[in-house]
Amino acid sequence: MSLDDDGLLNFAISKRNRNYLGFNTSDSVIISPRYHDISENPQTILRCDSRYPFPIPIDLIIEILLRLPLKSIARCRCVSKFLASILVRPDFMDSFLASSSARPQILFACQNQNKNEIRLYFSARQSQDPDENSSTTVSSYHMGFPVDGLNLKCSAVSGLVCIEDRRIIKGRRTPKLVWVICNPSTGQSLTLPKRNTRKRSWITCFLGYDPIEKQHKVLGMSCERTKAEDHQVLTLGGTEKLTWRRIECGIPQYVSPGPHSICINGVLYFKAQANRSSNGQDMIVCFDIRSEKYNFVKVMERAVHPQATLVNYNGKLALVRSQYPSGLICSSSIGFEMWVLQDSEKHEWSNHIYKLPPRSEYICGGQNLFFVGMTGANEIALCLNYLLSRPFYVYYYNLNCGTIRRVEVQGMGPFDWVHRVDAFLNHVEDLKILK
């Protein structure tokens, strides 16, 4: 028997199954009229007659819910307290996250460049097959997040987003820089608590994820012109009140951390520069999310160019940048280079040069492409960093073949004003409740 999403959802709110799902048969359900009476729907999984006198097993309900898209699951939260309780069970959330991880998406954060307004989050299917013929994909809108500031720092890891914002905090009259975690899948946001510090220097934060303990953590530090100090960690999703914990850095003091980072197999990486006492050498800072220990890797100066992008190269850290001085793919770009970390203890890197096909074959003139990341299919993803009118494309460069294909992303825009676009690969839908 084949069931579509509506048929599965019909099961969850069928009049004949309401008594099994935690509410009385006389209760009304606030939902689309087509779901009000489905007693004769041939797609209904369970017909409660004399042949089926027993309640529906929890395992079966979980299996059915796992087949629903995210929006239908969100709708089920309003059906009954019983269904809502299933959706927050750890085993269900872990199974849903595992299923979502097998279907990675590209997350797009769009914001009007002319004024502080709303940051819009969309996601679209991420291409995983270099041989697929599909030239379009449809994006889904998740949430609008009010922000106060332009060019805000933002990172996304395993379903959550960490963003810099300015907000009026209780007891203050003027906006203050804060860091906020939001979950585009659930529409939730959470302002991180104030760090316990007397320093008035600039604060920066990085979001990481430990796949073993299934924990998100935020690494924060105070940054001055000569050093980064007062390192603290905050664990998300625990049962206790969110609090910052101080940790030791344990590596030569560094300056200029970030702003971009990447988390690979539980290790958070970001670019930095050692202070003058360490000869000012460029480095990649490594922070193990589980052990909360620091390390660092020395790197060639041109590999950590400000425009070099950190990517996940088959489980290894890599940096990519155009051979053009700006580090972008522009009209005069003929190729790009990639530096792959082969041995972090020995500080060993391998260098690879890739040639681009003629620009006219894949993009119009006058546009600059930014590196987004690398897919599991050995393709480098690139796109514009702004959006005004459609169409909007994501470009995939095949490292094996040296070819480029483009996929149109439908459903974003058109907008009245130019919108900045931040794109993140390997986004997963996570039902985690922020608290």
C-alpha positions as CSV (number, residue, x, y, z in Angstrom):
1,M,0.0,0.0,0.0
2,S,1.4,3.4,-1.0
3,L,0.7,6.4,1.2
4,D,1.3,10.0,0.4
5,D,1.9,12.7,3.1
6,D,-1.8,13.6,3.4
7,G,-2.7,9.9,3.9
8,L,-0.2,9.6,6.7
9,L,-1.4,12.7,8.4
10,N,-5.0,11.6,8.0
11,F,-4.1,8.6,10.1
12,A,-2.7,10.8,12.8
13,I,-5.9,12.8,13.2
14,S,-8.6,10.4,12.1
15,K,-11.8,10.6,14.2
16,R,-11.6,6.9,14.7
17,N,-8.1,7.1,16.1
18,R,-8.4,10.2,18.3
19,N,-9.0,8.2,21.5
20,Y,-5.7,6.4,20.9
21,L,-3.8,9.7,20.3
22,G,-4.7,11.4,23.6
23,F,-7.9,13.3,23.2
24,N,-11.7,12.7,23.3
25,T,-13.6,11.8,20.2
26,S,-15.8,14.8,20.7
27,D,-12.8,17.2,20.6
28,S,-12.6,19.4,17.6
29,V,-9.3,19.7,15.7
30,I,-8.2,23.0,14.3
31,I,-6.8,21.9,10.9
32,S,-7.6,22.0,7.2
33,P,-11.2,21.0,6.4
34,R,-10.1,18.1,4.2
35,Y,-9.0,16.3,7.3
36,H,-12.2,16.7,9.3
37,D,-13.8,13.4,8.3
38,I,-11.7,10.8,6.6
39,S,-13.6,7.7,7.8
40,E,-14.0,6.4,4.3
41,N,-10.5,7.4,3.1
42,P,-9.1,4.2,1.6
43,Q,-5.6,5.3,2.5
44,T,-6.2,5.4,6.2
45,I,-3.8,2.9,7.8
46,L,-6.0,1.6,10.6
47,R,-9.8,1.1,10.6
48,C,-11.1,0.8,14.2
49,D,-13.7,-1.9,13.9
50,S,-14.1,-5.2,15.6
51,R,-11.1,-6.6,14.0
52,Y,-8.8,-3.9,15.5
53,P,-9.7,-3.5,19.1
54,F,-6.2,-2.6,20.4
55,P,-4.4,0.7,20.6
56,I,-1.8,1.6,18.0
57,P,1.8,0.6,19.0
58,I,4.1,3.5,19.7
59,D,6.7,2.1,17.4
60,L,4.3,2.1,14.5
61,I,3.3,5.7,15.2
62,I,7.0,6.7,15.3
63,E,7.6,4.9,12.0
64,I,4.7,6.8,10.4
65,L,5.8,10.2,11.7
66,L,9.3,9.6,10.5
67,R,7.9,9.4,6.9
68,L,6.2,12.8,7.2
69,P,7.9,16.0,5.9
70,L,8.8,18.6,8.5
71,K,5.8,20.8,8.0
72,S,3.4,17.9,8.5
73,I,5.2,16.9,11.7
74,A,4.9,20.5,13.0
75,R,1.2,20.3,12.3
76,C,1.0,17.1,14.4
77,R,2.3,19.0,17.4
78,C,-1.1,20.7,17.5
79,V,-3.2,17.5,17.2
80,S,-2.8,16.2,20.8
81,K,-0.5,16.2,23.8
82,F,0.2,12.6,23.2
83,L,1.6,13.2,19.7
84,A,3.5,16.2,20.9
85,S,5.1,14.0,23.6
86,I,6.2,11.5,20.9
87,L,7.8,14.3,18.9
88,V,10.1,15.3,21.8
89,R,11.2,11.7,22.6
90,P,15.0,11.3,22.3
91,D,14.7,8.2,20.2
92,F,12.3,9.9,17.8
93,M,14.5,13.0,17.5
94,D,17.6,10.9,16.9
95,S,15.9,8.8,14.3
96,F,14.5,11.9,12.5
97,L,18.0,13.6,12.6
98,A,19.6,10.4,11.1
99,S,17.0,10.3,8.4
100,S,17.5,14.0,7.7
101,S,21.3,13.6,7.6
102,A,20.9,11.2,4.7
103,R,19.2,14.0,2.7
104,P,21.4,17.0,3.3
105,Q,20.2,20.4,2.2
106,I,21.6,23.9,1.4
107,L,20.5,26.5,3.9
108,F,20.1,30.1,2.6
109,A,20.0,33.1,4.9
110,C,18.7,36.2,3.1
111,Q,18.8,39.7,4.4
112,N,17.9,43.1,2.9
113,Q,21.2,45.0,2.4
114,N,19.6,48.5,2.7
115,K,18.2,48.3,6.2
116,N,18.1,46.3,9.4
117,E,15.1,44.1,9.0
118,I,14.3,40.4,8.8
119,R,16.7,37.6,8.1
120,L,14.8,35.0,6.0
121,Y,15.8,31.3,6.1
122,F,15.2,28.9,3.1
123,S,16.5,25.5,2.4
124,A,16.7,23.4,-0.8
125,R,17.8,19.9,-1.6
126,Q,21.5,19.6,-1.9
127,S,22.7,17.7,-5.1
128,Q,24.4,14.5,-4.2
129,D,24.7,12.9,-7.6
130,P,27.1,14.5,-10.2
131,D,25.3,12.6,-12.9
132,E,21.8,13.7,-12.2
133,N,20.0,15.6,-14.9
134,S,17.8,17.9,-12.7
135,S,18.5,21.5,-13.4
136,T,16.0,23.0,-10.8
137,T,15.2,22.5,-7.2
138,V,12.5,24.1,-5.1
139,S,13.3,25.8,-1.8
140,S,11.2,25.7,1.4
141,Y,10.7,28.8,3.6
142,H,11.4,28.2,7.3
143,M,11.4,31.4,9.3
144,G,11.9,35.1,9.4
145,F,14.3,36.2,12.1
146,P,14.3,39.9,13.2
147,V,17.9,41.3,13.3
148,D,19.4,44.7,14.0
149,G,22.5,45.0,11.9
150,L,24.0,44.4,8.5
151,N,26.8,41.9,7.5
152,L,26.2,40.0,10.8
153,K,28.5,37.0,11.5
154,C,26.6,33.7,11.1
155,S,27.5,30.0,11.2
156,A,25.4,26.9,10.8
157,V,26.2,23.4,12.2
158,S,24.0,20.3,12.3
159,G,20.6,22.0,12.1
160,L,21.3,25.1,14.3
161,V,22.4,28.6,13.4
162,C,24.6,30.9,15.5
163,I,24.2,34.6,14.6
164,E,25.5,37.9,15.9
165,D,22.8,40.4,16.7
166,R,22.1,43.7,18.5
167,R,19.3,43.8,20.9
168,I,18.0,46.0,23.8
169,I,18.7,43.9,26.9
170,K,16.6,44.4,30.1
171,G,18.0,47.3,32.1
172,R,19.6,49.0,29.0
173,R,18.4,51.7,26.7
174,T,20.8,51.1,23.9
175,P,21.3,48.0,21.7
176,K,24.0,45.6,22.9
177,L,25.8,43.0,20.9
178,V,24.5,39.5,21.7
179,W,24.7,36.0,20.2
180,V,21.6,34.1,19.3
181,I,21.0,30.4,18.4
182,C,18.1,29.7,16.1
183,N,16.6,26.5,14.7
184,P,15.1,27.1,11.2
185,S,13.3,23.8,11.3
186,T,11.2,24.7,14.4
187,G,11.3,28.5,14.1
188,Q,12.7,28.8,17.6
189,S,15.5,31.2,18.7
190,L,17.4,31.6,22.0
191,T,19.6,34.5,23.1
192,L,22.7,33.2,24.8
193,P,23.2,34.4,28.4
194,K,25.8,37.1,29.2
195,R,29.3,35.8,29.7
196,N,30.7,36.1,33.2
197,T,33.5,38.5,32.5
198,R,34.6,42.0,33.4
199,K,36.3,42.6,30.1
200,R,34.7,45.1,27.8
201,S,36.4,43.9,24.7
202,W,34.7,42.5,21.5
203,I,33.2,39.0,22.0
204,T,33.2,36.4,19.2
205,C,31.5,33.0,19.3
206,F,31.7,29.8,17.2
207,L,29.1,27.0,17.1
208,G,30.2,23.3,17.1
209,Y,28.7,19.9,17.3
210,D,29.9,16.6,18.8
211,P,28.4,13.7,16.8
212,I,29.2,11.1,19.5
213,E,27.5,12.8,22.4
214,K,25.0,14.5,20.0
215,Q,25.7,17.9,21.7
216,H,25.9,21.4,20.3
217,K,28.4,23.7,22.1
218,V,29.3,27.4,21.7
219,L,32.9,28.5,22.1
220,G,33.2,32.2,23.1
221,M,36.2,34.4,23.7
222,S,37.1,38.1,24.3
223,C,39.1,39.6,21.5
224,E,41.5,42.5,21.7
225,R,44.0,43.9,19.2
226,T,46.8,41.8,20.6
227,K,45.2,38.6,21.8
228,A,42.2,36.5,22.3
229,E,41.5,35.5,25.9
230,D,38.9,34.5,28.5
231,H,37.8,31.4,26.6
232,Q,34.5,30.0,27.7
233,V,32.2,27.2,26.6
234,L,28.4,26.8,26.8
235,T,26.5,23.5,26.2
236,L,23.1,23.6,24.5
237,G,20.3,21.2,25.1
238,G,21.0,20.2,28.6
239,T,18.6,19.9,31.5
240,E,20.3,22.5,33.6
241,K,20.4,26.3,33.2
242,L,22.6,27.6,30.4
243,T,25.9,28.7,31.9
244,W,29.3,29.6,30.5
245,R,32.3,27.6,31.7
246,R,35.9,28.9,31.5
247,I,38.5,26.7,29.8
248,E,42.2,26.9,29.2
249,C,43.4,27.8,25.8
250,G,46.7,25.8,25.9
251,I,48.2,27.1,22.7
252,P,50.3,30.2,21.8
253,Q,48.1,33.3,22.1
254,Y,46.5,34.2,18.9
255,V,44.7,37.2,17.4
256,S,42.1,37.8,14.6
257,P,40.0,34.7,15.1
258,G,37.4,34.0,12.5
259,P,35.0,35.2,11.3
260,H,34.3,31.9,9.5
261,S,34.5,28.4,10.9
262,I,33.7,24.8,10.1
263,C,33.0,21.8,12.2
264,I,34.2,18.4,11.0
265,N,33.8,15.2,12.9
266,G,33.5,17.0,16.2
267,V,36.4,19.4,15.7
268,L,35.9,23.1,15.2
269,Y,38.3,24.9,12.9
270,F,38.8,28.6,12.3
271,K,41.6,30.8,10.9
272,A,43.7,33.0,13.2
273,Q,47.1,34.6,13.5
274,A,49.7,34.1,16.2
275,N,50.7,37.2,18.1
276,R,54.0,39.0,17.7
277,S,55.8,36.8,20.3
278,S,55.1,33.8,18.1
279,N,56.4,35.6,15.0
280,G,52.9,36.4,13.8
281,Q,52.6,33.1,11.8
282,D,49.3,32.2,10.3
283,M,47.5,29.2,11.8
284,I,44.3,27.2,11.9
285,V,42.9,26.9,15.4
286,C,41.4,23.4,16.2
287,F,39.0,23.0,19.1
288,D,37.8,19.5,20.0
289,I,34.1,19.9,21.0
290,R,33.9,16.8,23.2
291,S,37.2,17.2,25.2
292,E,37.1,21.0,25.0
293,K,40.8,21.1,24.2
294,Y,42.6,23.4,21.9
295,N,45.2,22.7,19.3
296,F,46.6,24.5,16.2
297,V,48.0,23.8,12.8
298,K,50.6,25.9,11.0
299,V,49.8,26.8,7.4
300,M,51.2,28.6,4.5
301,E,50.3,32.3,4.4
302,R,48.5,32.2,1.0
303,A,46.4,29.3,2.1
304,V,44.8,31.4,4.9
305,H,44.0,34.3,2.6
306,P,41.1,36.3,4.0
307,Q,38.9,35.1,1.2
308,A,40.0,31.4,1.5
309,T,37.0,29.2,2.4
310,L,37.2,26.4,4.9
311,V,35.6,23.2,3.5
312,N,35.1,19.5,4.4
313,Y,37.1,17.4,2.0
314,N,36.0,13.9,2.6
315,G,36.4,14.3,6.4
316,K,39.6,16.4,6.2
317,L,39.9,20.1,6.6
318,A,40.7,22.0,3.3
319,L,40.9,25.6,2.2
320,V,39.9,26.7,-1.3
321,R,40.5,30.0,-3.0
322,S,40.6,31.4,-6.5
323,Q,44.0,32.1,-8.0
324,Y,42.7,35.6,-8.7
325,P,43.8,38.1,-5.9
326,S,40.2,38.5,-4.6
327,G,39.9,34.8,-3.9
328,L,36.6,34.7,-5.8
329,I,35.6,33.2,-9.1
330,C,35.4,36.2,-11.4
331,S,35.5,36.9,-15.2
332,S,39.3,36.5,-15.3
333,S,39.5,33.4,-13.1
334,I,41.1,30.4,-14.8
335,G,41.3,28.1,-11.8
336,F,41.5,27.7,-8.1
337,E,43.7,25.9,-5.6
338,M,42.9,23.7,-2.6
339,W,45.0,23.0,0.4
340,V,44.2,19.8,2.2
341,L,45.3,19.0,5.8
342,Q,46.9,15.6,5.6
343,D,48.5,15.4,9.1
344,S,47.6,17.9,11.8
345,E,50.3,16.7,14.2
346,K,53.1,17.2,11.6
347,H,51.4,20.3,10.1
348,E,51.5,18.7,6.7
349,W,49.3,20.0,3.8
350,S,48.9,18.9,0.2
351,N,48.2,21.4,-2.6
352,H,46.0,20.9,-5.6
353,I,45.3,23.1,-8.6
354,Y,42.0,22.9,-10.6
355,K,41.3,24.4,-14.0
356,L,37.9,26.0,-14.7
357,P,36.1,25.6,-18.0
358,P,35.4,28.8,-20.1
359,R,33.3,31.1,-17.9
360,S,30.8,31.7,-20.7
361,E,29.7,28.1,-20.5
362,Y,28.1,28.4,-17.0
363,I,27.6,32.0,-15.9
364,C,26.8,35.5,-17.2
365,G,29.5,38.2,-17.2
366,G,29.9,40.7,-14.4
367,Q,29.0,38.2,-11.6
368,N,31.4,36.9,-8.9
369,L,30.9,33.4,-7.4
370,F,31.7,32.6,-3.8
371,F,32.8,29.2,-2.6
372,V,30.1,27.6,-0.4
373,G,31.6,24.2,0.5
374,M,32.1,20.7,-0.7
375,T,29.5,18.0,-1.1
376,G,29.9,14.3,-0.4
377,A,29.9,13.7,-4.2
378,N,33.3,15.4,-4.6
379,E,31.9,18.6,-5.9
380,I,32.7,22.2,-4.9
381,A,29.5,24.3,-4.6
382,L,29.6,28.0,-5.5
383,C,26.9,30.7,-5.7
384,L,26.4,34.5,-5.7
385,N,26.3,36.2,-2.4
386,Y,23.3,38.4,-3.3
387,L,19.8,38.0,-4.7
388,L,17.5,40.5,-6.3
389,S,15.4,38.8,-9.0
390,R,15.2,35.3,-10.1
391,P,16.7,33.0,-11.3
392,F,19.2,32.2,-8.5
393,Y,21.7,29.4,-9.2
394,V,24.0,27.0,-7.3
395,Y,27.0,25.8,-9.3
396,Y,28.7,22.5,-8.8
397,Y,32.3,22.0,-9.9
398,N,33.3,18.3,-10.3
399,L,36.8,17.8,-8.9
400,N,37.2,14.5,-10.9
401,C,36.0,15.7,-14.3
402,G,36.7,19.5,-14.1
403,T,33.2,20.3,-15.3
404,I,30.6,22.7,-13.9
405,R,26.8,22.2,-13.8
406,R,24.3,24.6,-12.4
407,V,21.0,24.1,-10.5
408,E,18.3,26.8,-10.4
409,V,16.9,27.3,-6.9
410,Q,13.3,28.3,-7.1
411,G,11.1,29.8,-4.4
412,M,13.4,32.6,-3.1
413,G,12.4,36.1,-4.1
414,P,11.9,38.1,-6.2
415,F,12.7,40.9,-3.7
416,D,12.2,44.6,-4.0
417,W,15.8,45.3,-2.8
418,V,19.1,43.5,-3.1
419,H,19.4,40.8,-0.4
420,R,22.6,39.4,0.8
421,V,22.8,35.6,0.7
422,D,24.8,33.4,3.1
423,A,24.7,29.7,2.0
424,F,25.6,26.7,4.1
425,L,26.0,23.1,2.9
426,N,25.0,19.9,4.6
427,H,22.1,21.5,6.6
428,V,19.9,19.0,8.3
429,E,16.4,19.3,9.8
430,D,16.6,19.0,13.6
431,L,13.6,18.9,15.9
432,K,15.6,19.9,18.9
433,I,13.8,22.3,21.3
434,L,15.9,25.2,22.4
435,K,15.7,26.0,26.1
